Amino acid sequence: MEDVVKFIFGISGNVIALFLFLSPVPTFWRIIRRRSTEDFSGVPYNMTLLNCLLSAWYGLPFVSPNNILVSTINGAGSAIEIVYVVIFLVFASSRRTRLRMLGLASAVAAVFAAVALVSTLALHGQGRKLMCGLAATVCSICMYASPLSIMRLVVKTKSVEYMPFLLSLAVFLCGTSWFVYGLLGRDPFVAIPNGCGSFLGAVQLVLYAIYRNSGSGGGGKKAAAGGKQQHPGDDDVEMAASADAARSSKKVADDDVHGAGKEDRLV
């Protein structure tokens, strides 16, 4: 019975995670349409790609038995993120942006190759699982922690403009599903990072409940004015670790603080 429940939570985690991976599609459709990445950042997509590659590797039977559902969704996520990175490289707004993106992609490939080669050639059994699990856990926590800047922005502006409810709900449900999956499988390398994701998703939902009716106030207007210029028909969906939300929050904070004569960099 426990295995059946674990399988159900794994399937639900796959479905919700797939939604999260596909959520930046409107953003990339805009990039293709305008043939420019504009002010969007490619860093979140490279970080998500590294997380997916390491998690997919960790879920393979010869690394971590009975975790094939971890490999399936993260394998699909890796393919999706690679497409995003390629599109970003093709339509980079400047040569500097393209070179930076290429450097990040090369670093991601190098880190993954190093973990894969060392774990395959130098380690066996629990040692292999421990190394791959730690690497995947660190990257997963970093990915889930990326919305911290958005949460700070929500509190600062008292507006949920840059924190969509459905996306926050999906982050919470995805983290919770994989957290329970990890608990049932007694796998700390799945349970711990996704427990963090579940908690951060819950905090986003609480913030949304507090500030959902404050979007028309002064803080909301200030956020809209300080953020990126909006265009009709461009209702982009932001990932938890997405470039839209991260870039918008940074621009709002920078505009606000520049008015006071200081520079405030978000985490």
N, C-alpha and C positions, 0 to 999 in steps of 0.2 A: 504493500500500500504506500509506503514511504517513497519508493521508487516512482510510482505512478504520479504522486503529488509533485515530486521533484521534476518529472518530465513535463507536467502541465505548466509549472512555473517557468521552466526553461523555454517552452514554446511561446508562452505569453511574453517573456523577455525578448525572444527573437523578433516577434511581431512589432513590439513597441520600439525596440532598438532600430529596426529597419525604418520606421517612421522618422526617428531622430536623424538617421543618416541621410534620408531623402529630403529633410526639411529645407536645406539650402538650395534646392532646385530652382525656385523662383529667382534667387539671387544670381545664380549662374546663367539662367535664361536672360536676365537683364544684362549681364556682362557680355554674352554672345550677341545680343541684339545691338548693343552700343559699341561692341568691339573694343572694350576697354574695361580694366578692373577698377578704374576710378580710384577712390580712396579706400576700397576694401583691403583688408589684410589677409594674406595667405597663411599666416602662422597657425591659426587654429586648425586648418585642414591638414597641415603637415603633422601637427601634434596628434590629431585624431587618427591619422594614417599610421603613425608609429604605435599608438595604443592598440589599434586593430590588428596590426601585424604581430605584435608581441602576444596579445591575447589569443589570437588564432593559433599561434605556435604553441602556446601553453596548453591549449585544449586538445592538441593532437594525442592520440593514444600512447605513443612511445614516450611522451613527456608527462602527461597527466591522464591516466585511465578514466573512463566513464565521464568525460567532459566534452563529448563530441559536439553538443549543442553550443558550447562556447566557441568552438572552431567554426561552425557553420555561419553564425551571424557575423563574427568578426572577419571571416574570409570574405563574406559579401560586403561588409563595411570597407574592407581594404580596397576591393575593386572600385567601389563608389568613390572613395576618397582619392584614389589614383586618377580617376576621371576629372575630379575637381581640380587637382593639382595641375594636370595637363592643360585644362582649359585656362587656368590662371597663368600658366607659362605662355600659352599661345597669345592671349589677349592682354598681357601685362601692359600697364599704362606707360611704362618707361623702361629703358634698358637697365637701369639700376634695380627696379622692382623685379624684372625678370632674372637678373643675376642673383639677387637675394633669395628669390624663390627657388632657383636652381640649387643654390648652396644649401638651403634648408632641406630640400628633397634629397640631396646627396648625403647630408648628415643623417637623415632618417634611414636611408638605405644602408649606410655604414654601421649604424648602431644595431639595426636588426640583423645584418649579416654577422656582426661580431657575436651577438647573443646566440644566434642559431649555430654558428660554427663551434663556439666554445662549448655550448651545451651538448652538441652532437659528438664532438671529437674528444673532449676532455672530461666530460662528466657522465655519470650513469645513475639510474634509479632515483633515489631521493635527492641526491645532489643536483641532478639535472632539473628536477621538479622545483626545488628550492630556488635555484638561480632564475629560471624562467618565470616562476611565480612572483618573485620579488620585483623583477623588471616590469612585468605586466601590471603589478599592483601600483607601483610608483607612477607609471604613466596614466593609469586609470584615475587615480586620485587627482593628478594634475588636471586631467580633462574635466572631471566633475567639479573641480574648484574654480574653473574658468568663469562661471557666472558671478563670482564674488564681487567683481567690479560693477556688474549690472545691479546687484542687490544694494551696493553702496550708493549707486546713482539713484535708485528708487527712494531710498531713505533721504538722500540729499535734496532731491527735487520734489518728493512727495507725489511722484507720478509713475505709473506702471507702463508708460508709453513704449519703453524699450524692453519690456519683459512680458511677452504674450502669455496669457493664461494657459492655453492648450499645450504650449511647449513646456511650461513649468510643470503642468500636470503629467505630461509624458515623461519628463525627467524623473519625477517622483515615482511613477508606476514602474518605469524601467529599472531604476535602482532597487526598488522594493522587490520586484520579481527575481532579479539576480541575487539579491541579498538572501532571500528565502531559499533559492536554489543552492547557494553556497552553504547555507546552514544545514540543509537536508543532506548535502553531500559531504558535510564536515570538511569543507575546503576553505580555509581562511583567505586564500589568495583570490577567491571569488567573493566571499562574504564581506571582507573588510572594505575594499574600495567601493563596492556597491551599497554597503551600509552607509558610507559617507555620502554617496550620491543620493540615497533615499532621504537622508537627513537634510541635505542642502535643498533638495526638491521640496521638502515639506516647509522649509523656511521661506522659500520663494512663494509658496501658496499662502502662507501666513501674511507675508508682506503684500501680496496681491489683495487679500481680504481687507487689510488695513487701509491701503491707498487706492483701491479701485475707483473710488468716487472722487478722487482728488485731482484727476487728470486735467480738469478745466481750470484749476487754480493757477496762482502765479508761478508755482514751481513747475507745473506741467508746461506752461507757456514758455518759461525760461528754458526748459529742456528742449522744447521743439525749436526754439530760436537758436540755441547753441549747437544743436546737432547738425547732421548732414542735410542739405537741402532736399526736400521731398519732391517727387514728381508724380503727376496723376497716373494712376494705374500701376504704380510700383509698390505694391503692398508686400514687401519682402518678409518671408518667414525666417526668423533667426534661430539658429541652433544654440544649445546651451553653451557650446563652446564656439559659437559661430562668429564669423568675421564681422557681420553687420552689427551685432549687439556690442561686441568688444570695441569696434572702431567708433561707433556712435557714442558710447559712454566716455571714451577717451577724449573725443572732440568736445563733448559737453563740458567735461571737467576742465579741459584746457582753456576753453573760452571763458568759463566762469572765473577761473583763477587768474587768467591773464588780465582780466579787468581790474583785479586787485594788485597787479604787479608781481605775481608769483606764478611759478609753474608747479602744478600738482599732478603727479603721475600716479595712475591707478595700478593696483596689483594685477 
